[in-house]
Amino acid sequence: MSRNHANRTFPVRLVTLLLAGVAFCAPVMTAPAFALSELQDEPKAVASDQNTPPPPAEPVEEEPDQEEKLPLEIPMPDPLIKKTVTITREDQAVEEPKTVEPIEVLSDVSKIPAPVARMRELIVEAAASGDIERLRPLLGKGPTQTQVTGVSADEDPIAILKSLSGDQDGVEILAILLDVLSTGFVQVDKGTPQEAYVWPYFAEKPLASLTAPEKVDLFRLVTAGDFADMEEFGSYNFYRVGIMPDGKWKFFIAGD
């Protein structure tokens, strides 16, 4: 082929190629155009739909329930007659009542020990004489001295007895001593070192347990006003005499 023929065919081929390219590209230009943002987001959405499983649904927090409203209850009225509650031994320990031993009131002096009867007789003789000094040898001295109301270890018991009397010679005290020893008596603390025979028996017997005749005996020693004071005090609190089984004059006291 000559050089001139080659030069003529080259433009023809070029035109043919250009027309073919236009024909090939025409369908592409007819496709709708997309925005840049849509082109960037769409692959992610596709990838998410194809490869990634859907995220688990988040738990929905339930709002705390309001306090359950109880139905309104109307209290029942108290019964007009209330029932008595019985307490059993299992519920509460019940104290057993204390047994009070009866007090034996004695009156027969011949049945008591001879030393006791002898000392009582000597005291009665001294008191009946009206001379209070006759009681001095019977009261003793030192550790064995008779216990007298208001007397300390260094005081003279006769002087104290005179001071307790309504008169300066102690005659009233001697009269009281006679009245006390003329009543019934009781034996206390039997079988112990403190055993003694005590006059009057009211000193060891509850006032509430006194019979009518026993109250008459008591009123020979005290007035009705004194008795009322004793009831408030809780026991007999006038003078009393105590003699031990060996004949020792143990006490001549007033009070509890």
C-alpha positions in Angstrom: 0.0 0.0 0.0 1.3 3.4 -0.8 1.9 6.1 1.7 -1.0 8.3 0.3 -3.5 5.5 0.7 -2.5 5.0 4.3 -3.0 8.6 5.1 -6.5 8.5 3.6 -7.7 5.5 5.7 -6.5 6.8 9.0 -9.0 9.6 9.3 -11.8 7.2 8.3 -10.9 4.8 11.1 -10.6 7.6 13.6 -14.1 8.8 12.8 -15.4 5.2 13.0 -13.9 4.8 16.5 -15.3 8.1 17.7 -18.8 7.2 16.6 -18.6 3.8 18.3 -17.5 5.4 21.5 -20.4 7.8 21.4 -22.8 4.9 20.8 -21.3 3.0 23.7 -21.4 5.9 26.2 -24.9 7.1 25.4 -26.7 4.6 27.7 -24.5 5.5 30.6 -25.5 9.1 30.5 -29.1 8.3 30.6 -28.8 6.9 34.2 -30.1 9.2 36.9 -27.5 11.3 38.7 -26.9 10.8 42.5 -25.8 13.3 45.0 -22.4 12.8 46.6 -23.8 12.1 50.0 -26.1 9.5 48.6 -23.3 7.8 46.9 -21.3 7.7 50.1 -24.1 6.5 52.4 -25.6 3.8 50.2 -22.7 1.4 50.3 -22.7 1.5 54.1 -26.4 0.8 54.2 -26.0 -2.1 51.8 -23.1 -3.5 53.7 -25.0 -3.2 56.9 -28.0 -5.0 55.4 -26.0 -7.8 53.9 -23.2 -8.6 56.4 -24.1 -7.1 59.8 -26.9 -8.7 61.9 -29.5 -6.3 63.2 -28.6 -4.9 66.7 -30.4 -6.5 69.6 -33.3 -4.5 70.8 -32.4 -2.4 73.9 -34.3 -3.4 77.0 -37.0 -1.0 77.8 -36.8 0.2 81.4 -40.1 -0.2 83.0 -41.1 2.6 85.2 -41.4 1.7 88.9 -44.9 0.7 89.7 -46.6 3.0 92.1 -47.3 1.6 95.5 -50.0 -0.8 95.4 -53.0 0.8 96.9 -54.7 -1.4 99.4 -58.4 -1.3 99.6 -59.7 1.0 102.3 -60.6 -1.0 105.4 -62.9 0.3 108.1 -61.9 -0.8 111.6 -64.4 -2.8 113.5 -65.7 -1.2 116.7 -64.5 -2.7 120.0 -66.9 -5.1 121.7 -69.0 -3.6 124.4 -68.2 -6.5 126.6 -64.5 -7.2 126.7 -63.4 -10.8 127.1 -61.1 -11.6 130.0 -57.8 -13.0 129.0 -56.8 -16.0 131.0 -53.1 -16.3 131.8 -51.8 -19.8 132.1 -48.7 -21.0 134.0 -46.9 -21.3 130.6 -47.5 -17.6 129.9 -46.6 -16.3 133.3 -45.1 -17.8 136.4 -47.6 -17.7 139.2 -46.2 -17.1 142.7 -47.5 -19.6 145.2 -48.9 -17.9 148.2 -46.6 -18.0 151.1 -47.7 -20.2 153.9 -47.9 -18.4 157.2 -47.5 -20.7 160.2 -50.0 -20.1 162.9 -48.6 -18.5 166.0 -49.2 -20.4 169.2 -50.2 -18.0 172.0 -49.0 -19.3 175.4 -50.6 -18.4 178.7 -49.5 -21.1 181.2 -46.2 -20.0 182.8 -45.8 -23.3 184.5 -45.1 -25.0 181.1 -42.1 -22.8 180.2 -38.5 -23.4 181.3 -38.0 -22.7 185.0 -35.3 -20.0 184.5 -37.7 -18.1 182.2 -40.5 -18.3 184.7 -38.2 -17.3 187.6 -36.9 -14.2 185.7 -40.5 -13.1 184.9 -41.5 -13.5 188.5 -38.5 -11.3 189.7 -39.4 -8.6 187.2 -43.1 -8.6 188.3 -42.0 -8.3 191.9 -39.6 -5.4 191.2 -42.2 -3.5 189.1 -45.0 -4.0 191.6 -42.8 -2.5 194.4 -42.8 0.9 192.7 -39.1 1.2 193.1 -37.4 1.2 189.7 -34.0 0.7 191.3 -35.0 -2.9 192.0 -34.8 -3.6 188.3 -31.0 -2.8 188.2 -29.7 -6.2 189.3 -32.0 -7.9 186.8 -30.8 -5.8 183.9 -27.2 -7.1 184.2 -24.0 -5.4 183.1 -21.5 -5.4 180.2 -22.0 -7.7 177.3 -25.0 -9.5 179.0 -26.8 -6.3 179.9 -30.4 -6.2 178.9 -31.2 -4.2 175.8 -33.2 -1.2 176.8 -34.8 1.4 174.4 -32.5 4.4 173.8 -29.6 3.0 175.9 -26.1 3.0 174.5 -23.2 0.9 176.0 -22.0 3.7 178.4 -25.4 4.9 179.6 -27.3 4.0 182.8 -30.4 2.0 181.8 -32.3 3.0 184.9 -31.7 6.7 184.1 -33.0 6.1 180.6 -36.1 4.3 181.8 -36.9 7.2 184.1 -36.5 9.7 181.2 -39.0 7.6 179.2 -41.6 7.6 182.0 -44.3 10.3 182.2 -43.1 10.9 185.8 -39.7 11.5 187.2 -39.6 8.4 189.3 -40.3 5.9 186.5 -43.5 4.7 188.0 -45.3 4.8 184.6 -42.7 2.5 183.1 -43.1 0.0 186.0 -46.8 0.0 185.3 -46.3 -0.7 181.6 -43.9 -3.5 182.5 -46.5 -5.1 184.7 -49.2 -4.8 182.0 -47.0 -6.3 179.4 -46.0 -9.4 181.5 -49.7 -10.0 182.3 -50.6 -10.8 178.7 -50.1 -14.0 176.8 -46.7 -14.7 175.2 -45.1 -16.6 172.3 -41.9 -18.6 171.8 -39.8 -17.2 168.9 -36.7 -18.5 167.0 -37.1 -21.9 168.5 -34.0 -24.1 168.4 -31.7 -21.1 167.5 -29.3 -19.0 169.6 -31.9 -16.2 169.4 -34.7 -18.3 171.0 -36.7 -16.3 173.4 -40.1 -16.0 175.1 -41.7 -12.7 174.2 -44.5 -10.7 175.9 -47.0 -9.6 174.7 -48.0 -11.9 171.9 -49.2 -9.0 169.8 -45.5 -8.3 169.0 -45.4 -11.5 166.8 -49.0 -11.6 165.5 -50.4 -9.6 162.6 -52.8 -7.0 163.8 -55.3 -7.9 161.1 -55.5 -11.4 162.5 -56.5 -10.3 166.0 -59.9 -11.6 167.3 -62.2 -9.3 169.2 -61.1 -10.7 172.6 -57.5 -10.2 171.6 -58.1 -6.6 170.7 -59.5 -6.1 174.2 -56.2 -7.4 175.5 -54.3 -5.0 173.3 -56.5 -2.0 174.3 -55.5 -2.7 177.9 -52.0 -1.6 176.8 -52.7 1.1 174.2 -55.4 3.5 173.2 -57.5 3.4 170.1 -55.4 6.1 168.6 -52.3 4.1 169.3 -53.8 1.1 167.6 -54.7 3.2 164.5 -51.0 4.3 164.4 -49.9 0.7 164.6 -52.1 -0.3 161.7 -50.5 2.5 159.6 -47.1 1.4 160.8 -47.8 -2.2 159.9 -47.2 -4.0 163.2 -47.3 -3.7 167.0 -44.7 -1.1 168.1 -45.3 -0.6 171.8 -43.2 -2.1 174.7 -42.2 -5.7 174.7 -40.2 -8.0 177.0 -37.9 -10.9 175.9 -36.4 -13.6 178.2 -34.1 -16.3 176.9 -34.4 -20.0 177.9 -31.5 -19.7 180.3 -33.3 -17.0 182.2 -31.4 -14.0 180.9 -33.5 -10.8 180.5 -32.8 -10.2 176.8 -34.6 -6.9 176.1 -37.2 -4.4 177.2 -37.8 -2.2 174.1 -40.4 -0.3 172.2 -40.7 0.1 168.4 -40.3 -2.3 165.5 
